[in-house]
């Protein structure tokens, strides 16, 4: 009986994780907090790195703000 309860808890936890991943936005705006997380002092340094190293289909300007696709986050290098 204990094993069944543990499996039910694991399934519940996996459902929560799955929902979190599905709710994550596809496009992430470049911000000061994202730049600092990757070691850049300003968003300008991160933007320049992205312009030079990330494919244009994964890095786009939308309005006044640049956005990076969530699949390209793994490509970002610590500045």
C-alpha positions in Angstrom: 0.0 0.0 0.0 2.9 2.4 0.8 4.3 1.9 -2.7 1.0 2.9 -4.3 0.9 6.1 -2.3 4.5 6.9 -3.2 3.7 6.3 -6.9 0.6 8.5 -6.7 2.7 11.3 -5.1 5.4 11.0 -7.8 2.7 11.2 -10.6 1.3 14.3 -8.9 4.7 15.9 -8.7 5.4 15.1 -12.4 2.1 16.7 -13.4 3.0 19.9 -11.5 6.5 20.0 -13.3 4.9 19.3 -16.7 2.4 22.1 -16.2 5.2 24.5 -15.1 7.2 23.7 -18.3 4.1 24.1 -20.5 3.3 27.5 -18.9 6.8 28.8 -19.5 6.8 31.5 -22.2 8.3 30.6 -25.6 10.0 34.0 -25.9 11.9 35.7 -23.0 12.6 39.4 -23.1 16.1 40.5 -22.5 16.3 42.3 -19.2 18.8 43.5 -16.7 18.1 40.5 -14.4 18.7 38.1 -17.3 21.9 39.9 -18.2 23.1 39.8 -14.6 22.2 36.1 -14.3 24.6 35.4 -17.2 27.3 37.7 -15.9 26.8 40.8 -18.0 26.8 44.2 -16.3 24.1 45.5 -18.6 21.6 44.2 -21.0 23.6 45.9 -23.9 26.4 43.4 -23.5 24.0 40.4 -23.5 22.2 41.8 -26.6 25.5 42.3 -28.5 26.5 38.7 -27.6 23.1 37.4 -28.9 23.4 39.4 -32.1 26.8 37.8 -32.9 26.2 34.3 -31.7 22.5 33.4 -31.8 20.6 32.5 -35.0 18.2 35.3 -36.0 15.3 32.9 -35.8 16.0 32.5 -32.1 16.7 36.2 -31.3 14.2 38.8 -32.4 13.3 42.4 -31.8 9.7 42.9 -30.9 8.8 46.5 -30.6 11.6 48.1 -28.7 12.6 45.0 -26.8 14.7 42.1 -27.9 13.5 38.6 -27.1 15.3 35.3 -27.1 13.6 31.9 -27.7 13.6 29.6 -24.7 15.5 26.9 -26.7 18.5 29.4 -27.1 18.9 30.0 -23.3 21.3 26.9 -23.2 23.5 28.6 -25.9 24.0 31.8 -23.8 27.5 32.1 -22.4 28.5 33.5 -19.1 29.9 37.0 -19.8 
